[in-house]
Amino acid sequence: MTTLRHATAADLPFIAGVMNHYIATSTCTFHLEPRSPEDYAAWFSDRTDAHPVTVAELDGDPAGFAYLSPWRPREAYRRSVEGSVYVHPERHRRGVGRALLADLIERARALGHRTLIGGACTEAEASLALQRVLGFRTVGVLNDVGYKFGRWLDVEHTQLLL
């Protein structure tokens, strides 16, 4: 069973481990270099009540995490947020990603946000499919905006009006 809770500083090694796996093996993040738990401590300390981090657990063990971020820095965008979901590679296909994204949607609504923006590299078909199942619609594709693993990558942007 998936349970969700607010992330704490004790989760940073887990978050770093998941992210470093995807940095090294996937186009689901455009980071190129591994990051330490200390790097994520700085990121975590910048989180606000309007941009929380959630951890999913399966049988008491961390299985994934998700967070809201400001979409753009200008003040007029303050009610538009971007959602990010990452699932431990050994915990795929167990409902963790869906639980985390559904929770992000509810958190964004409860916090008074108007728009939740998603998206992914067009190669991340499962991520984009999950977003569509939960009501996101494609609003555009940016071609050749990322370069990783020796090739140019496209990003599909999705949006859910809350």
C-alpha positions as CSV (number, residue, x, y, z in Angstrom):
1,M,0.0,0.0,0.0
2,T,1.3,3.5,-0.9
3,T,1.3,6.1,1.9
4,L,2.3,9.7,1.4
5,R,4.0,12.1,3.8
6,H,5.8,15.4,3.8
7,A,9.5,15.0,3.0
8,T,12.1,15.7,5.7
9,A,15.8,16.3,5.6
10,A,16.3,12.6,6.5
11,D,14.9,11.8,3.0
12,L,17.6,13.7,1.1
13,P,19.9,10.6,0.7
14,F,17.0,8.7,-0.9
15,I,16.1,11.7,-3.1
16,A,19.8,12.1,-4.2
17,G,20.0,8.3,-4.9
18,V,16.9,8.3,-7.1
19,M,17.9,11.5,-8.9
20,N,21.5,10.3,-9.5
21,H,20.1,7.0,-11.0
22,Y,18.0,9.0,-13.5
23,I,20.8,11.6,-14.1
24,A,23.1,8.7,-15.2
25,T,20.5,6.6,-17.1
26,S,17.6,8.6,-18.3
27,T,16.3,11.6,-20.1
28,C,13.6,12.1,-17.5
29,T,15.8,14.8,-16.0
30,F,18.1,17.1,-17.9
31,H,20.6,17.3,-15.1
32,L,23.9,16.0,-16.4
33,E,26.1,15.6,-13.2
34,P,25.4,13.6,-10.0
35,R,24.4,15.5,-7.0
36,S,25.1,14.9,-3.3
37,P,22.6,14.9,-0.4
38,E,24.2,18.2,0.6
39,D,23.3,19.6,-2.8
40,Y,19.7,18.6,-2.2
41,A,19.8,20.1,1.2
42,A,20.2,23.5,-0.3
43,W,17.4,22.8,-2.7
44,F,15.2,21.5,0.1
45,S,15.9,24.5,2.3
46,D,14.5,26.7,-0.5
47,R,11.1,24.9,-0.5
48,T,8.2,27.0,0.7
49,D,4.7,26.1,2.0
50,A,3.5,26.8,-1.5
51,H,6.0,24.4,-3.1
52,P,6.1,21.2,-0.9
53,V,7.9,18.0,-1.3
54,T,6.1,14.7,-0.8
55,V,7.5,11.2,-0.3
56,A,5.7,8.0,-1.1
57,E,6.3,4.9,0.9
58,L,5.6,1.2,0.0
59,D,5.5,-1.0,3.1
60,G,7.3,1.6,5.1
61,D,10.2,2.2,2.6
62,P,10.6,5.3,0.4
63,A,9.4,4.5,-3.1
64,G,9.3,7.9,-4.8
65,F,9.0,11.6,-4.3
66,A,7.2,14.6,-5.9
67,Y,7.4,18.3,-5.5
68,L,5.8,21.6,-6.7
69,S,8.1,24.4,-8.0
70,P,7.4,27.9,-9.2
71,W,6.8,27.8,-12.9
72,R,8.4,31.2,-13.6
73,P,10.1,33.8,-11.4
74,R,7.9,36.8,-12.2
75,E,5.1,37.7,-9.7
76,A,2.2,37.3,-12.2
77,Y,3.1,33.6,-12.5
78,R,2.9,32.9,-8.7
79,R,-0.3,30.8,-9.0
80,S,1.2,28.7,-11.8
81,V,3.3,25.8,-10.6
82,E,5.3,22.9,-12.1
83,G,5.0,19.4,-10.8
84,S,7.8,16.8,-10.8
85,V,7.4,13.1,-9.9
86,Y,10.2,10.6,-9.5
87,V,9.8,6.9,-8.6
88,H,12.6,4.6,-7.4
89,P,13.5,2.4,-10.4
90,E,12.6,-0.8,-8.5
91,R,9.2,0.5,-7.6
92,H,7.7,1.2,-11.0
93,R,4.3,-0.1,-12.0
94,R,3.0,-0.2,-8.4
95,G,0.9,2.9,-8.4
96,V,3.5,5.1,-6.8
97,G,3.7,7.7,-9.6
98,R,0.0,7.9,-9.9
99,A,-0.4,8.4,-6.1
100,L,2.2,11.1,-6.1
101,L,0.8,13.0,-9.1
102,A,-2.7,12.8,-7.8
103,D,-1.5,14.2,-4.5
104,L,0.4,17.0,-6.3
105,I,-2.9,18.0,-8.0
106,E,-4.8,18.1,-4.8
107,R,-2.0,20.0,-3.0
108,A,-1.8,22.5,-5.8
109,R,-5.6,23.1,-5.6
110,A,-5.6,23.3,-1.8
111,L,-2.8,25.9,-2.0
112,G,-4.8,28.1,-4.3
113,H,-2.8,27.5,-7.5
114,R,-4.6,28.0,-10.8
115,T,-2.4,26.0,-13.2
116,L,-0.3,22.9,-12.8
117,I,2.3,22.5,-15.5
118,G,3.9,19.2,-16.3
119,G,5.7,17.7,-19.2
120,A,8.6,15.5,-20.0
121,C,11.1,14.6,-22.7
122,T,9.0,13.1,-25.5
123,E,10.8,9.8,-24.9
124,A,9.2,9.5,-21.4
125,E,6.0,8.0,-22.8
126,A,4.8,6.5,-19.5
127,S,5.2,9.8,-17.7
128,L,3.2,11.7,-20.4
129,A,0.6,9.0,-20.4
130,L,0.1,9.2,-16.7
131,Q,-0.3,13.0,-16.9
132,R,-3.0,12.6,-19.6
133,V,-4.9,10.0,-17.5
134,L,-5.0,12.5,-14.7
135,G,-6.4,15.2,-16.9
136,F,-3.4,17.1,-18.2
137,R,-3.5,18.2,-21.9
138,T,-0.6,18.7,-24.2
139,V,-0.1,22.4,-24.9
140,G,3.1,22.3,-26.9
141,V,6.3,20.6,-27.9
142,L,9.7,22.3,-27.8
143,N,12.1,20.7,-30.2
144,D,15.8,20.2,-29.6
145,V,15.8,22.0,-26.3
146,G,17.9,19.5,-24.3
147,Y,21.1,17.7,-25.2
148,K,22.0,14.6,-23.3
149,F,23.6,11.3,-24.2
150,G,24.9,12.7,-27.5
151,R,21.5,13.6,-28.9
152,W,19.1,16.5,-29.0
153,L,15.8,16.0,-27.1
154,D,12.3,17.4,-27.4
155,V,10.1,18.3,-24.4
156,E,6.3,18.0,-24.4
157,H,4.6,20.5,-22.1
158,T,1.3,19.6,-20.4
159,Q,-1.1,21.6,-18.4
160,L,-3.9,21.0,-15.9
161,L,-6.2,23.9,-15.1
162,L,-7.1,23.6,-11.4
